[in-house]
């Protein structure tokens, strides 16, 4: 672990793209500002650990079965609802008369 001393207003640069600035010191509390690209997540340690626990639980928790939909209000005969669309093949075609 690298240990550095910084005064309020001073910064530390990590990897050329992350800047950690000591904003102020209030007793034993140090206010730190972090300037990092949007694709670099920055969390307090306890928040990071909670995220990791939740992610691990989501992977290992058995999935609950999906609820079954009630089978009510269905047509009594599915064939009867299609009967209106069925026509004999002859009714669908017009006879072709040759031109003279």
Secondary structure as UniProt FT lines:
FT   TURN            8..9
FT   STRAND          11..14
FT   TURN            15..17
FT   STRAND          18..26
FT   TURN            27..28
FT   STRAND          29..35
FT   TURN            38..39
FT   HELIX           45..60
FT   HELIX           78..82
FT   HELIX           83..85
FT   HELIX           89..92
//
